[in-house]
C-alpha cells in the first residue's frame, strides 16, 4: 500500500528552547530513534519529519524543530527554518522543562494563540521539577491542555497521545471532499487526464488519483480519458455526466469539447477549494485584468520536480499571461516550502494546486499575501481567466460564481 501523501497528513510541530528534550519526545512518541539526541544544546539543526499512523487520528507528520532560542549566524538560519514550520503546523507541541517556564515560553504561547494554532504544552523532565501552580491555572483558563512527561523513560507518552486525540479540531480529522459533493452517488464524473512528460511512466499524477478515490468512496462513478477522446466519450454515455474535470493544461480543448449544459472545471480549481480559499483565489485571478507588461509576479510550486519542456508553471502560464496582458511579466519562481518575505513587491502571487501541502500552509500563504496587499490565485483559476472561461469553471460553486459576476460588473462600470 502506498504511503499517504504529506499534504493529507495532520502536521504536528514540536517547538521549544534548545535542549528541553524535543527530539527525545519525538523518539518516545514514535517509538523510534528518529531524531538525534544529545546533551549538547542545538543538536537538531534542521526540521526532522516523521510520518506515521497515529490511531485514531490516522496519518500524521511529526516535525521536530531546532531550538527557537538558537544563537549566532547559523542559529538565526535555524530559527528561521523553525518559524517556517509554524506556517504549516496544524497542532503544536510546546515543550518546556518542568519548573523552567519564562518569557520565551510566554512569547511562543502568545504567537500560537495569535495564529489560532491548537496546542498542547508538554512539561518534559518532570522528574527534575514541577511547573508553578499559577502557570497551570493560567493554562487551564486559556483552555490549553498540558501534560507532564519524562521523554527519556516514556513516562507520560500515553497521556500525551490522549491529549493529541482530544486537541485536534474535527475539521482537521475529516478530509473535505474533492468533488464527491458535486457528483451524487450513482452519478457520473468524466475526468480528463492528459498523458505527458510530467506524468510518471505507468502512473497518473497525485490530484487525479485522489479525485478518483474521492468519487469511488462516494459510490459515484467516473470515466477517465484523454482530452483527445472527450467528445467521443461524452457522446457514448447514455446520459450527461454531472461534471467534467480536466487537467489545467488541457483546459482550452476540454472547454471547447464539453457541451455547454455540462458543468466543467479543473483539478487545480477543485484543489483551490480543498487546500485553500476558493473565493480569495478567484479574486486573485480577476486581478490579472489590472496587470501590465513588466509587472512582478510570484509563482509558487509546492513540489520540487525538475521542470520539463513546456512546463505548466515555468512556460505555459507565463505565456498565457503575456498574451492576456499584452507583454511578458517579470516572474519569480519559488519551490517547496520557500516563500519570500518581501511579498509587497509583487502585483500577483500564483500558487500551484498544492497537492503536496496541507491546508494550513496554503491558508497561511493566502493570509500573508492578504496582509501584504497582494492578490493570490492558483494555476487552474489563472488559466481559466486567461482563456475567458473562469465564469464557467466556477459555476458549480454558487457563491464563487456570484463573486465573479459582481467583480466583473464593478470593473465594467469603472471602465465605462
C-alpha positions as CSV (number, residue, x, y, z in Angstrom):
1,X,0.0,0.0,0.0
2,X,1.4,3.4,-0.9
3,X,2.1,5.9,1.8
4,X,-0.3,8.8,2.4
5,X,0.9,12.0,0.8
6,X,2.3,14.6,3.1
7,X,-0.4,17.1,2.1
8,X,-3.1,14.8,3.6
9,X,-1.3,14.2,6.9
10,X,-2.0,16.1,10.1
11,X,1.1,18.2,10.7
12,X,2.2,18.3,14.4
13,X,5.1,20.7,15.1
14,X,7.3,20.3,18.1
15,X,8.7,23.6,19.4
16,X,10.7,24.8,22.4
17,X,14.1,26.0,23.6
18,X,17.3,24.1,22.9
19,X,17.9,21.0,24.9
20,X,14.4,20.8,26.5
21,X,14.0,17.3,25.1
22,X,12.1,17.8,21.9
23,X,13.9,15.2,20.0
24,X,13.7,12.7,22.8
25,X,9.9,13.4,22.9
26,X,9.5,12.7,19.2
27,X,11.5,9.4,19.6
28,X,9.3,8.5,22.6
29,X,6.0,9.2,20.7
30,X,7.1,7.3,17.6
31,X,8.9,4.6,19.5
32,X,11.8,5.0,17.1
33,X,15.1,6.8,17.1
34,X,14.0,9.4,14.5
35,X,15.9,12.4,15.9
36,X,19.5,12.6,17.1
37,X,19.5,13.0,20.9
38,X,22.4,14.7,22.8
39,X,23.1,16.6,26.0
40,X,24.7,19.3,23.8
41,X,22.2,22.1,23.1
42,X,21.3,22.7,19.5
43,X,21.9,19.1,18.2
44,X,18.9,19.4,15.9
45,X,19.9,21.7,13.1
46,X,17.0,21.4,10.6
47,X,13.4,20.3,11.0
48,X,13.2,16.5,11.1
49,X,10.0,15.0,9.7
50,X,8.5,11.6,10.7
51,X,5.3,10.4,9.0
52,X,3.3,7.7,10.9
53,X,-0.2,6.4,11.6
54,X,-1.4,7.7,14.9
55,X,-4.7,6.0,15.7
56,X,-7.4,7.1,15.8
57,X,-6.2,10.3,14.1
58,X,-4.9,8.4,11.1
59,X,-1.9,9.7,9.1
60,X,0.2,12.4,10.8
61,X,3.5,14.1,10.2
62,X,5.6,15.0,13.3
63,X,8.1,17.8,12.7
64,X,10.9,18.2,15.2
65,X,12.4,21.7,15.1
66,X,15.7,23.3,16.1
67,X,15.5,25.4,19.3
68,X,13.8,28.7,18.7
69,X,16.3,30.4,21.1
70,X,19.3,29.4,19.0
71,X,22.1,31.9,18.7
72,X,24.6,33.2,16.2
73,X,24.5,33.4,12.4
74,X,23.8,29.7,11.9
75,X,21.4,29.8,14.8
76,X,19.4,32.6,13.1
77,X,19.0,30.4,10.0
78,X,17.8,27.5,12.2
79,X,15.3,29.8,13.9
80,X,14.0,31.0,10.5
81,X,13.5,27.4,9.4
82,X,11.8,26.6,12.6
83,X,9.5,29.6,12.3
84,X,8.7,28.5,8.7
85,X,7.4,25.2,10.2
86,X,4.8,27.3,12.2
87,X,3.2,28.2,8.8
88,X,2.3,24.5,8.2
89,X,1.6,23.4,11.7
90,X,-1.9,22.0,12.4
91,X,-1.2,21.3,16.0
92,X,1.7,22.5,18.1
93,X,3.5,20.8,21.0
94,X,5.2,23.5,23.1
95,X,7.9,21.7,25.1
96,X,9.4,23.2,28.3
97,X,11.3,21.9,31.2
98,X,9.3,21.4,34.3
99,X,9.9,24.4,36.5
100,X,11.7,26.4,33.8
101,X,8.9,28.5,32.2
102,X,9.9,32.1,31.3
103,X,9.5,35.0,28.8
104,X,10.4,32.8,25.9
105,X,7.6,30.3,26.5
106,X,5.1,33.1,27.1
107,X,6.1,34.6,23.7
108,X,5.7,31.2,21.9
109,X,2.3,30.7,23.7
110,X,1.2,34.2,22.5
111,X,2.3,33.6,18.9
112,X,0.4,30.3,18.8
113,X,-2.7,32.0,20.2
114,X,-2.4,34.7,17.5
115,X,-2.1,32.1,14.8
116,X,-5.1,30.3,16.3
117,X,-3.0,27.1,16.2
118,X,-4.2,24.4,18.6
119,X,-1.5,23.5,21.0
120,X,-0.5,21.2,23.9
121,X,2.1,22.3,26.5
122,X,4.4,19.4,27.4
123,X,6.4,19.8,30.6
124,X,9.3,17.5,30.0
125,X,11.8,16.2,32.6
126,X,9.0,16.2,35.1
127,X,11.2,14.0,37.4
128,X,13.5,17.0,37.9
129,X,10.9,19.7,38.8
130,X,7.3,20.8,38.8
131,X,5.7,23.7,37.0
132,X,4.3,26.6,39.0
133,X,0.7,26.1,40.1
134,X,-0.2,29.6,39.0
135,X,1.1,28.8,35.5
136,X,-1.0,25.7,35.3
137,X,-4.0,27.6,36.4
138,X,-3.4,30.2,33.6
139,X,-3.1,27.4,31.0
140,X,-6.5,26.0,32.3
141,X,-8.1,29.4,31.9
142,X,-6.8,29.7,28.4
143,X,-8.1,26.1,27.6
144,X,-4.5,25.0,26.8
145,X,-4.1,21.3,27.7
146,X,-0.8,20.3,29.3
147,X,1.0,17.0,30.0
148,X,3.8,16.0,32.5
149,X,6.3,13.9,30.7
150,X,9.7,12.2,31.0
151,X,10.6,11.5,27.4
152,X,13.7,9.6,28.2
153,X,11.7,6.9,30.1
154,X,8.5,7.3,28.0
155,X,6.6,8.4,31.2
156,X,3.5,10.4,30.2
157,X,3.7,9.4,26.5
158,X,0.3,7.7,26.6
159,X,-1.2,10.7,28.3
160,X,0.3,12.9,25.5
161,X,-1.3,10.7,22.8
162,X,-4.6,11.0,24.5
163,X,-4.2,14.8,24.6
164,X,-3.4,14.8,20.9
165,X,-6.6,13.0,20.1
166,X,-8.7,15.5,22.0
167,X,-6.9,18.6,20.8
168,X,-7.2,18.1,17.1
169,X,-10.1,20.1,15.6
170,X,-12.7,18.0,14.0
171,X,-12.3,19.6,10.6
172,X,-8.6,18.5,10.5
173,X,-9.5,14.9,11.2
174,X,-12.2,14.6,8.4
175,X,-10.7,15.3,5.0
176,X,-13.1,17.5,3.0
177,X,-14.3,16.2,-0.4
178,X,-12.6,17.0,-3.6
179,X,-15.6,16.6,-5.9
180,X,-17.9,14.0,-4.4
181,X,-20.3,16.7,-3.1
182,X,-20.7,17.7,-6.8
183,X,-21.3,14.2,-8.1
184,X,-24.1,12.4,-6.1
185,X,-24.0,8.6,-5.6
186,X,-24.8,6.8,-8.8
187,X,-23.9,9.8,-11.0
188,X,-21.0,10.1,-13.4
189,X,-17.9,12.3,-13.5
190,X,-15.7,12.5,-16.5
191,X,-12.0,13.0,-15.6
192,X,-9.8,14.3,-18.4
193,X,-6.2,13.1,-17.8
194,X,-3.6,14.2,-20.5
195,X,-0.6,11.9,-20.6
196,X,2.6,13.9,-21.0
197,X,6.2,14.2,-19.7
198,X,5.1,15.3,-16.2
199,X,3.1,12.1,-15.7
200,X,5.5,9.4,-14.3
201,X,5.7,6.3,-16.5
202,X,3.0,3.8,-15.5
203,X,1.2,6.3,-13.3
204,X,-1.0,9.4,-13.3
205,X,-0.4,12.4,-11.1
206,X,-1.5,12.7,-7.5
207,X,-4.5,15.1,-7.8
208,X,-6.1,12.8,-10.4
209,X,-5.6,9.7,-8.2
210,X,-7.1,11.4,-5.2
211,X,-10.1,12.6,-7.3
212,X,-10.8,9.1,-8.5
213,X,-10.6,7.8,-4.9
214,X,-13.0,10.5,-3.7
215,X,-15.5,9.6,-6.4
216,X,-15.4,5.9,-5.6
217,X,-15.7,6.5,-1.9
218,X,-18.9,8.4,-2.5
219,X,-20.3,5.4,-4.5
220,X,-20.3,7.6,-7.6
221,X,-18.9,6.6,-11.0
222,X,-16.2,8.1,-13.2
223,X,-14.8,7.7,-16.7
224,X,-11.1,8.6,-17.1
225,X,-10.0,9.5,-20.6
226,X,-7.5,11.7,-22.6
227,X,-8.6,15.0,-23.9
228,X,-8.4,13.6,-27.5
229,X,-11.3,11.3,-26.6
230,X,-13.5,13.6,-24.6
231,X,-16.1,14.4,-27.2
232,X,-16.4,10.8,-28.2
233,X,-16.6,9.6,-24.6
234,X,-19.4,12.0,-23.7
235,X,-21.3,11.0,-26.9
236,X,-21.1,7.3,-25.8
237,X,-22.7,7.9,-22.4
238,X,-26.4,7.1,-22.1
239,X,-26.9,10.3,-20.0
240,X,-25.0,13.5,-19.5
241,X,-22.2,13.4,-16.8
242,X,-22.8,15.6,-13.7
243,X,-19.3,17.1,-14.0
244,X,-16.2,17.2,-16.3
245,X,-12.9,17.8,-14.6
246,X,-9.8,18.5,-16.7
247,X,-6.1,18.9,-16.1
248,X,-5.4,22.6,-16.4
249,X,-3.1,22.1,-19.4
250,X,-6.0,20.8,-21.5
251,X,-8.4,23.5,-20.4
252,X,-8.9,25.1,-23.7
253,X,-9.7,22.0,-25.7
254,X,-11.9,20.5,-22.9
255,X,-13.9,23.7,-22.6
256,X,-14.5,23.5,-26.4
257,X,-15.5,19.8,-26.4
258,X,-17.7,19.8,-23.3
259,X,-21.4,20.6,-24.1
260,X,-22.5,23.9,-22.5
261,X,-25.2,22.1,-20.4
262,X,-22.5,20.0,-18.7
263,X,-20.6,21.7,-15.7
264,X,-16.8,21.8,-16.3
265,X,-13.9,22.7,-14.1
266,X,-10.3,21.6,-13.4
267,X,-8.4,19.5,-10.8
268,X,-6.5,22.6,-9.8
269,X,-9.6,24.7,-9.1
270,X,-11.1,21.8,-7.0
271,X,-7.8,21.8,-5.1
272,X,-8.0,25.6,-4.5
273,X,-11.2,24.8,-2.6
274,X,-9.8,21.7,-0.9
275,X,-6.4,23.2,0.2
276,X,-7.1,27.0,0.3
277,X,-9.8,29.6,-0.1
278,X,-11.6,29.4,-3.5
279,X,-13.2,32.8,-3.2
280,X,-10.0,34.6,-2.3
281,X,-8.1,32.8,-5.1
282,X,-10.8,33.7,-7.5
283,X,-10.4,37.4,-6.6
284,X,-6.7,36.9,-7.3
285,X,-7.4,35.5,-10.8
286,X,-9.6,38.5,-11.6
287,X,-6.7,40.8,-10.6
288,X,-4.9,39.7,-13.7
289,X,-7.1,42.3,-15.5
290,X,-5.1,45.1,-13.7
291,X,-1.6,43.7,-14.7
292,X,0.7,45.5,-17.1
293,X,3.7,44.1,-19.0
294,X,6.8,44.0,-16.8
295,X,4.8,43.8,-13.5
296,X,6.5,41.5,-10.9
297,X,4.6,38.2,-10.4
298,X,5.4,35.4,-8.0
299,X,4.7,31.7,-9.0
300,X,4.9,29.2,-6.1
301,X,5.3,25.5,-6.7
302,X,4.7,23.1,-3.8
303,X,6.7,20.1,-5.2
304,X,10.3,20.2,-6.3
305,X,10.1,18.3,-9.6
306,X,12.5,19.2,-12.4
307,X,10.8,21.5,-14.9
308,X,10.1,19.7,-18.2
309,X,9.6,21.0,-21.7
310,X,6.5,23.3,-21.8
311,X,6.2,23.1,-18.0
312,X,2.9,24.5,-16.8
313,X,4.3,26.8,-14.2
314,X,7.5,27.8,-16.0
315,X,6.3,28.1,-19.6
316,X,2.6,27.7,-20.2
317,X,1.2,30.1,-17.5
318,X,3.8,32.8,-18.3
319,X,2.9,32.5,-22.0
320,X,-0.8,32.7,-21.3
321,X,-0.4,35.7,-19.0
322,X,1.8,37.5,-21.5
323,X,-0.8,37.0,-24.2
324,X,-3.6,38.3,-21.9
325,X,-1.8,41.4,-20.6
326,X,-0.1,42.3,-23.8
327,X,3.5,41.5,-23.0
328,X,5.8,39.4,-20.7
329,X,5.8,39.8,-16.9
330,X,8.7,39.9,-14.5
331,X,8.2,36.4,-12.9
332,X,9.9,34.9,-9.9
333,X,9.6,31.2,-9.1
334,X,9.8,29.6,-5.7
335,X,9.6,25.9,-4.9
336,X,8.8,23.7,-1.9
337,X,8.4,25.4,1.5
338,X,10.3,28.6,0.3
339,X,8.1,31.6,0.3
340,X,9.5,35.2,0.1
341,X,9.2,37.7,3.0
342,X,9.1,40.7,0.6
343,X,5.7,39.9,-0.8
344,X,4.8,43.6,-1.1
345,X,6.8,44.0,-4.2
346,X,4.6,41.6,-6.2
347,X,1.5,42.5,-8.1
348,X,0.2,38.9,-8.0
349,X,1.1,35.6,-6.5
350,X,0.1,32.4,-8.3
351,X,0.2,29.0,-6.4
352,X,0.1,25.5,-7.8
353,X,-2.7,23.1,-6.8
354,X,-0.7,22.4,-3.6
355,X,-1.4,18.6,-3.6
356,X,1.8,18.2,-1.5
357,X,0.9,20.8,1.1
358,X,-1.6,20.6,4.0
359,X,-4.4,23.2,4.0
360,X,-3.0,25.2,6.9
361,X,0.2,26.0,5.0
362,X,-1.8,27.2,1.9
363,X,-4.1,29.3,4.1
364,X,-1.1,30.8,5.8
365,X,0.3,31.9,2.5
366,X,-3.0,33.4,1.5
367,X,-3.1,35.3,4.8
368,X,0.5,36.5,4.3
369,X,-0.4,37.8,0.8
370,X,-3.5,39.4,2.1
371,X,-1.6,41.2,4.8
372,X,0.9,42.4,2.2
373,X,-1.9,43.6,-0.1
374,X,-1.0,41.1,-2.8
375,X,-3.8,39.1,-4.6
376,X,-3.2,35.4,-4.8
377,X,-4.6,32.8,-7.1
378,X,-3.8,29.3,-8.3
379,X,-2.9,27.6,-11.6
380,X,-6.4,26.4,-12.6
381,X,-8.1,29.7,-11.9
382,X,-5.4,31.7,-13.7
383,X,-5.6,29.5,-16.8
384,X,-9.4,29.7,-16.8
385,X,-9.2,33.5,-16.6
386,X,-6.7,33.8,-19.4
387,X,-8.9,31.6,-21.6
388,X,-12.0,33.6,-20.7
389,X,-13.6,30.5,-19.1
390,X,-13.4,31.5,-15.5
391,X,-17.2,32.0,-15.0
392,X,-18.0,28.6,-16.4
393,X,-15.2,26.9,-14.4
394,X,-16.6,28.1,-11.1
395,X,-20.3,27.9,-12.0
396,X,-20.9,24.8,-9.8
397,X,-19.9,26.9,-6.7
398,X,-22.8,29.5,-6.4
399,X,-21.0,31.9,-4.0
400,X,-17.9,32.0,-6.1
401,X,-19.9,32.4,-9.4
402,X,-21.8,35.3,-7.8
403,X,-18.5,36.9,-6.8
404,X,-17.1,36.6,-10.3
405,X,-20.2,38.3,-11.8
406,X,-20.1,41.0,-9.1
407,X,-16.4,41.9,-9.7
408,X,-16.8,41.8,-13.5
409,X,-19.7,44.2,-13.3
410,X,-17.7,46.5,-11.0
411,X,-14.8,46.5,-13.5
412,X,-17.2,47.2,-16.4
413,X,-18.7,50.2,-14.6
414,X,-15.3,51.5,-13.7
415,X,-14.2,51.2,-17.4
416,X,-17.4,52.9,-18.7
